[in-house]
Amino acid sequence: MIYLYLLKQDSIVRYVGLTKNPRNRKSAHRSRKPPHKFEILEKHDDVEFTSKREQELIIKYSTQVPNGWNVSSGGEY
């Protein structure tokens, strides 16, 4: 299972990501990002589909630096 998730700060989406282990990823973000809310958005079985969906959401929410915290356009999983 691949989890697609958002990091929100003051109700604004700042980051879009995907992971197989939400608990570990949430912990890693807590130690490196400003205060935020970790929210699982979707769950999928297909890595390729989820990677494309991640790219779509990075564009939709405009989370790439400098507007957000994504340093790439996604899809590298």
C-alpha positions in Angstrom: 0.0 0.0 0.0 1.3 3.5 -0.9 -0.1 6.4 1.0 -0.4 9.9 -0.5 -0.2 12.6 2.1 -0.2 16.3 2.7 1.5 18.5 5.2 -0.6 21.5 6.2 0.4 24.7 8.0 -2.3 27.0 9.1 -4.8 25.1 6.9 -2.6 25.7 3.8 -1.1 22.7 2.0 2.7 23.1 2.0 3.8 19.6 1.0 2.6 16.6 -1.0 4.3 13.3 -0.6 3.9 9.5 -0.7 5.2 6.7 1.5 4.8 3.1 2.4 5.2 3.8 6.1 3.2 6.8 7.2 4.3 6.6 10.9 8.0 6.8 10.1 7.5 9.5 7.5 5.4 11.6 9.8 8.1 11.4 12.5 10.8 12.4 10.0 8.8 15.4 8.9 8.2 16.5 12.5 11.9 16.7 13.1 12.7 18.7 9.9 9.7 20.9 9.1 8.0 23.8 10.9 4.9 22.9 12.9 2.3 21.3 10.6 -0.5 18.7 10.4 0.2 15.4 8.6 -2.9 14.2 6.7 -3.2 11.0 4.7 -5.2 11.9 1.6 -5.3 8.6 -0.5 -4.2 5.0 -0.4 -3.2 3.1 -3.6 -1.6 -0.2 -4.6 0.0 1.1 -7.8 3.3 3.0 -7.3 3.3 4.5 -10.8 -0.3 5.8 -10.5 0.4 7.2 -7.0 3.6 8.9 -8.3 1.6 10.6 -11.1 -1.1 11.6 -8.6 1.6 13.1 -6.4 2.8 15.3 -9.3 -0.8 16.4 -10.1 -1.3 17.5 -6.5 2.0 19.3 -6.2 0.8 21.4 -9.2 -2.8 21.7 -7.8 -1.6 23.0 -4.4 1.5 24.8 -5.7 3.7 23.2 -3.1 7.0 23.4 -4.9 9.6 25.8 -3.5 9.3 28.8 -3.0 5.5 28.5 -2.5 5.7 25.3 -0.5 8.1 22.7 0.8 8.4 20.3 -2.1 11.9 20.7 -3.6 11.0 18.6 -6.7 8.0 18.1 -9.0 7.4 14.7 -7.5 7.1 11.2 -9.1 10.6 10.0 -8.0 9.3 7.2 -5.7 
